[in-house]
Amino acid sequence: MNKKILVTGGAGYIGTHTCIALHAAGYDIVVYDNLSNSSREAINRVSTLIGQSIDFIEGDIRDAESLRQVFSAHQFFGVIHFAGLKAVGESVAQPLKYYDNNVSGTITLLEVMSEYDVKNLVFSSSATVYGDPERLPIDENSPRSCTNPYGQSKLTVEHILEDLAVSDASWNLIPLRYFNPVGAHPSGQIGEDPNDIPNNLMPYISQVAVGKLEKLSIFGNDYPTTDGTGVRDFIHVTDLAQGHVAALNYLESQTRTAKTDSIGFLPINLGTGKGTSVLELVAAFSKVSEQDIPYQFADRRAGDIASCYASADKAKDLLKWQAELSIAEMCQDTWRWQSMNPNGYNAT
């Protein structure tokens, strides 16, 4: 069985952790990334951690000719597609940038995959496709809607994949709908390294703890939750990485057993199934890091929702995967990464 995988956006936060998990599972990887929101140093550190150099190509998913060169040079079993812009606020300010990269880029990638008859895809989707959920926990059959261009770009790609599966039964397409990835590799060598002020809660907390930022702003303390702050399903990035390996293993097993029906479009949630409030996460991080985390309450942000957590039963049943790591472990690994790398991948 061919076990070579193209990882688009493989130099990013989730991509790097997944590369390590793929290597440990016996997959050969080729990383394709334009480094717009990632670092070559991250790839260097992954190479050190796995004990061998990574086949890395700097390129853009919107560049069909560059992709063709990659597909011509390698025989891929499939693609894990992480290459996407992901900041909600930026997507509201620059929607065309998000539709161009996330939607047009994916179309170009799919066209080139089709040219080279590579029809196994694991797509980096998001729980944002569920919008403000009608019920909790959120399962894969929950209605989909979006409150911002970032989420809309992910949902648009999902619609494209659904249509593609209908048009051509030979495609196997698994969009993994992530909930809230946090944490870092236990070595402290790779982790989340936002380019600017963090958009996500955990890196903001850790940068306050390390003294880079003065205080945390908590948006809204009047939600109908246990303590008034928003509740989210935080999942350790290494658990998330194992979810991608499980998805590939599932694709491989289906291919190997030569099932008559292809998988088609198969969305799967990756989450823990448990909700944690903002204040609970702050308290857990403060305990682990032994640092005070000053915070202030601010008004709710437009588009934010009260509670969001997954039903992860489908992943357990189909992929034989479930999240293993606790909130305390997520905080410990984040703090190790942040304290060892106060400036992220930049040494200065």
C-alpha positions as CSV (number, residue, x, y, z in Angstrom):
1,M,0.0,0.0,0.0
2,N,1.3,3.4,-1.0
3,K,1.6,5.4,2.3
4,K,2.9,8.8,0.9
5,I,0.8,11.8,1.9
6,L,0.9,15.4,0.8
7,V,0.3,17.7,3.7
8,T,-0.7,21.2,2.6
9,G,-0.2,23.8,5.3
10,G,2.0,21.3,7.1
11,A,4.3,24.0,8.6
12,G,1.4,25.4,10.6
13,Y,0.2,24.7,14.2
14,I,-2.0,21.6,13.6
15,G,0.0,20.6,10.5
16,T,3.3,20.2,12.3
17,H,1.8,18.1,15.1
18,T,0.1,15.9,12.5
19,C,3.4,15.4,10.6
20,I,4.9,13.9,13.7
21,A,1.9,11.6,14.2
22,L,1.9,10.6,10.6
23,H,5.6,9.8,10.7
24,A,5.1,7.7,13.9
25,A,2.3,5.8,12.1
26,G,4.6,4.9,9.2
27,Y,3.4,7.4,6.6
28,D,5.8,9.2,4.3
29,I,5.1,12.9,4.2
30,V,5.7,15.8,1.8
31,V,4.9,19.2,3.2
32,Y,3.6,22.0,0.9
33,D,3.3,25.4,2.6
34,N,3.6,29.1,1.5
35,L,4.8,30.1,4.9
36,S,2.3,33.0,5.0
37,N,1.3,32.1,8.6
38,S,3.9,29.6,9.6
39,S,7.7,29.3,9.9
40,R,10.5,27.3,8.3
41,E,11.9,26.9,11.8
42,A,8.8,24.8,12.7
43,I,9.6,22.3,9.9
44,N,13.3,22.2,11.1
45,R,12.1,21.3,14.6
46,V,9.7,18.6,13.4
47,S,12.7,17.2,11.4
48,T,14.7,17.1,14.7
49,L,11.9,15.5,16.6
50,I,11.3,12.7,14.1
51,G,15.1,12.2,13.4
52,Q,15.0,12.8,9.7
53,S,14.6,15.6,7.2
54,I,11.2,16.4,5.8
55,D,10.5,16.8,2.1
56,F,9.4,20.4,2.2
57,I,8.2,22.5,-0.8
58,E,7.4,26.2,-0.5
59,G,4.4,26.8,-2.6
60,D,0.8,28.1,-2.7
61,I,-2.3,26.0,-3.2
62,R,-3.6,28.5,-5.7
63,D,-0.6,27.8,-7.9
64,A,-1.7,24.9,-10.1
65,E,1.6,24.6,-12.0
66,S,3.6,24.3,-8.7
67,L,1.1,21.7,-7.5
68,R,1.4,19.8,-10.7
69,Q,5.2,19.6,-10.3
70,V,4.7,18.1,-6.8
71,F,2.1,15.5,-8.0
72,S,4.4,14.6,-11.0
73,A,7.3,14.0,-8.7
74,H,5.4,11.8,-6.1
75,Q,2.9,9.0,-6.0
76,F,0.5,10.1,-3.3
77,F,-2.1,7.9,-1.6
78,G,-3.9,11.1,-0.4
79,V,-3.8,14.6,0.8
80,I,-4.4,16.2,4.2
81,H,-5.4,19.8,3.5
82,F,-4.6,22.3,6.2
83,A,-3.7,25.2,4.0
84,G,-6.2,27.9,5.0
85,L,-6.4,31.3,6.6
86,K,-8.1,31.1,10.0
87,A,-8.6,34.5,11.8
88,V,-12.2,35.3,12.2
89,G,-11.7,39.1,12.7
90,E,-9.4,39.3,9.7
91,S,-11.9,37.4,7.6
92,V,-14.6,40.0,8.4
93,A,-12.2,42.8,7.4
94,Q,-10.8,41.0,4.3
95,P,-13.4,38.6,3.1
96,L,-12.0,38.4,-0.5
97,K,-8.6,37.3,0.9
98,Y,-10.4,34.4,2.7
99,Y,-12.5,33.3,-0.2
100,D,-9.5,33.4,-2.6
101,N,-7.2,31.3,-0.4
102,N,-9.6,29.0,1.3
103,V,-12.1,28.4,-1.5
104,S,-10.3,29.1,-4.7
105,G,-7.2,27.5,-3.4
106,T,-9.1,24.3,-2.5
107,I,-10.7,24.2,-5.9
108,T,-7.2,24.4,-7.6
109,L,-5.9,21.6,-5.3
110,L,-8.9,19.4,-6.1
111,E,-8.5,20.0,-9.8
112,V,-4.8,18.9,-9.7
113,M,-5.6,15.9,-7.5
114,S,-8.2,14.9,-10.1
115,E,-5.6,15.2,-12.9
116,Y,-3.3,12.8,-11.1
117,D,-6.1,10.5,-9.9
118,V,-5.4,11.1,-6.2
119,K,-8.9,11.0,-4.7
120,N,-8.4,10.6,-1.0
121,L,-8.7,13.8,1.0
122,V,-8.8,14.7,4.7
123,F,-9.9,18.3,4.9
124,S,-9.4,20.6,7.8
125,S,-12.9,21.9,8.5
126,S,-14.2,23.5,11.6
127,A,-17.0,23.5,14.2
128,T,-17.7,27.1,13.0
129,V,-19.8,25.5,10.2
130,Y,-22.5,24.8,12.8
131,G,-22.9,28.5,13.6
132,D,-25.0,29.0,16.8
133,P,-26.0,25.4,17.5
134,E,-29.7,24.5,17.9
135,R,-28.8,21.7,20.4
136,L,-25.9,20.4,22.4
137,P,-23.8,18.3,22.1
138,I,-23.4,19.0,18.3
139,D,-23.4,16.0,16.1
140,E,-22.6,15.8,12.4
141,N,-26.2,16.0,11.4
142,S,-26.7,19.4,13.1
143,P,-27.8,22.2,10.8
144,R,-25.0,24.2,9.3
145,S,-24.8,28.0,9.1
146,C,-22.1,30.6,9.6
147,T,-21.6,33.9,11.3
148,N,-18.4,35.1,9.6
149,P,-16.5,34.8,6.3
150,Y,-13.9,32.4,7.8
151,G,-16.6,29.9,8.8
152,Q,-18.5,30.6,5.5
153,S,-15.3,29.7,3.5
154,K,-15.1,26.4,5.4
155,L,-18.7,25.6,4.8
156,T,-18.4,26.6,1.1
157,V,-15.6,24.1,0.7
158,E,-17.7,21.4,2.4
159,H,-20.5,22.1,-0.1
160,I,-18.0,21.8,-2.9
161,L,-16.8,18.4,-1.5
162,E,-20.4,17.2,-1.2
163,D,-21.1,18.1,-4.8
164,L,-17.8,16.5,-6.0
165,A,-18.7,13.2,-4.2
166,V,-22.1,13.2,-6.0
167,S,-20.5,13.9,-9.4
168,D,-17.8,11.3,-9.1
169,A,-18.2,8.2,-6.8
170,S,-14.5,7.5,-6.8
171,W,-13.7,10.4,-4.4
172,N,-13.2,9.7,-0.6
173,L,-13.6,13.0,1.2
174,I,-13.4,13.3,5.0
175,P,-13.9,16.9,6.4
176,L,-12.8,16.8,10.0
177,R,-14.7,19.4,12.0
178,Y,-12.4,20.6,14.8
179,F,-13.6,22.1,17.9
180,N,-11.0,24.2,19.8
181,P,-7.4,23.0,19.3
182,V,-5.0,24.0,22.1
183,G,-1.8,22.6,23.7
184,A,1.6,21.9,22.2
185,H,4.0,19.0,21.6
186,P,5.2,17.6,25.0
187,S,8.8,18.3,24.0
188,G,8.0,22.1,24.1
189,Q,9.7,22.3,20.7
190,I,6.6,23.1,18.6
191,G,3.3,24.9,19.5
192,E,1.0,27.6,18.5
193,D,2.8,30.8,17.3
194,P,0.4,33.5,16.3
195,N,2.0,36.2,14.0
196,D,0.5,39.1,15.9
197,I,-1.9,39.5,18.9
198,P,-3.4,36.0,19.4
199,N,-6.9,35.5,18.1
200,N,-7.5,32.4,20.2
201,L,-8.0,32.1,23.9
202,M,-5.2,29.7,25.0
203,P,-2.2,31.5,23.3
204,Y,-3.6,34.8,24.7
205,I,-3.7,33.3,28.3
206,S,-0.2,31.9,27.9
207,Q,1.2,35.2,26.6
208,V,-0.3,37.0,29.6
209,A,1.3,34.3,31.9
210,V,4.7,34.7,30.3
211,G,4.5,38.5,30.6
212,K,4.2,39.3,26.9
213,L,0.7,40.7,27.2
214,E,-0.7,42.7,30.1
215,K,-4.1,41.2,30.7
216,L,-6.7,39.0,29.2
217,S,-10.0,40.4,28.0
218,I,-12.9,38.1,28.5
219,F,-15.7,38.9,26.0
220,G,-19.0,38.6,27.8
221,N,-19.8,37.4,31.4
222,D,-23.5,37.3,31.0
223,Y,-24.0,34.1,28.9
224,P,-26.4,31.4,30.2
225,T,-23.5,29.2,31.3
226,T,-22.2,28.0,34.7
227,D,-20.2,31.2,35.3
228,G,-21.5,33.6,32.6
229,T,-18.5,33.1,30.3
230,G,-18.5,31.3,27.0
231,V,-18.1,27.5,27.0
232,R,-16.0,25.6,24.4
233,D,-14.8,22.1,23.6
234,F,-11.0,22.4,24.0
235,I,-9.0,19.5,22.4
236,H,-5.3,18.8,22.7
237,V,-3.5,19.3,19.4
238,T,-1.8,16.0,19.7
239,D,-5.1,14.2,20.1
240,L,-6.3,16.2,17.0
241,A,-3.2,15.0,15.1
242,Q,-4.1,11.4,16.0
243,G,-7.5,12.0,14.6
244,H,-6.0,12.7,11.2
245,V,-4.0,9.5,11.3
246,A,-7.1,7.6,12.3
247,A,-9.0,9.2,9.3
248,L,-6.2,8.2,6.9
249,N,-6.1,4.7,8.4
250,Y,-9.8,4.4,7.8
251,L,-9.4,5.5,4.2
252,E,-6.6,3.0,3.7
253,S,-8.6,0.1,5.2
254,Q,-11.6,0.9,3.0
255,T,-9.3,1.0,-0.1
256,R,-7.5,-2.2,0.9
257,T,-10.8,-4.1,1.4
258,A,-11.9,-2.9,-2.1
259,K,-15.4,-1.9,-0.9
260,T,-17.7,-1.4,-3.8
261,D,-19.0,1.9,-2.5
262,S,-16.6,4.8,-2.0
263,I,-16.8,6.8,1.2
264,G,-18.0,9.8,-0.6
265,F,-18.5,12.8,1.7
266,L,-18.0,11.8,5.3
267,P,-17.9,14.7,7.9
268,I,-16.6,13.8,11.3
269,N,-16.3,15.9,14.5
270,L,-13.1,15.9,16.4
271,G,-13.7,17.1,20.0
272,T,-13.7,15.8,23.6
273,G,-17.5,16.1,24.1
274,K,-16.9,18.2,27.2
275,G,-17.4,22.0,27.6
276,T,-15.0,24.2,29.6
277,S,-15.7,27.9,30.3
278,V,-13.3,30.7,29.8
279,L,-12.9,31.2,33.5
280,E,-12.4,27.5,34.1
281,L,-9.6,27.5,31.5
282,V,-8.0,30.6,33.1
283,A,-8.1,28.9,36.5
284,A,-6.6,25.7,35.2
285,F,-3.8,27.5,33.4
286,S,-3.0,29.6,36.4
287,K,-2.7,26.5,38.6
288,V,-0.4,24.7,36.2
289,S,1.8,27.6,35.4
290,E,1.8,29.1,39.0
291,Q,1.3,32.5,37.4
292,D,-1.4,35.1,38.0
293,I,-3.5,35.7,34.9
294,P,-5.0,39.2,35.3
295,Y,-8.2,39.6,33.3
296,Q,-11.0,42.1,32.6
297,F,-14.5,41.6,31.3
298,A,-15.5,43.2,28.1
299,D,-18.6,43.3,26.0
300,R,-19.7,40.3,24.0
301,R,-18.2,40.1,20.5
302,A,-20.6,40.0,17.5
303,G,-20.9,36.4,16.3
304,D,-19.8,34.8,19.5
305,I,-22.0,32.0,20.9
306,A,-22.7,30.9,24.5
307,S,-21.8,27.2,24.3
308,C,-20.3,24.8,21.8
309,Y,-19.2,21.2,22.3
310,A,-19.1,18.1,20.3
311,S,-20.7,14.8,20.1
312,A,-17.6,12.7,19.2
313,D,-19.4,9.4,18.9
314,K,-19.0,9.1,15.1
315,A,-15.2,9.4,15.4
316,K,-15.1,6.7,18.1
317,D,-17.4,4.4,16.1
318,L,-15.9,4.8,12.6
319,L,-12.3,5.9,13.2
320,K,-11.7,4.1,16.6
321,W,-10.5,7.5,17.9
322,Q,-11.2,9.5,21.0
323,A,-9.5,12.4,22.8
324,E,-7.4,11.2,25.7
325,L,-5.8,14.3,27.2
326,S,-7.2,16.5,30.0
327,I,-7.5,20.3,30.3
328,A,-4.6,20.2,32.8
329,E,-2.4,18.4,30.3
330,M,-3.4,21.0,27.6
331,C,-2.4,23.8,29.9
332,Q,0.9,22.1,31.0
333,D,2.0,21.5,27.4
334,T,1.0,25.1,26.3
335,W,2.9,26.5,29.3
336,R,6.0,24.4,28.5
337,W,6.0,25.6,24.9
338,Q,5.4,29.3,25.8
339,S,8.0,29.4,28.6
340,M,10.6,27.7,26.5
341,N,9.8,29.9,23.5
342,P,8.5,33.2,24.8
343,N,8.8,34.7,21.3
344,G,7.6,31.6,19.4
345,Y,9.8,30.4,16.6
346,N,11.7,33.8,16.6
347,A,14.8,33.5,18.8
348,T,14.8,37.3,19.4
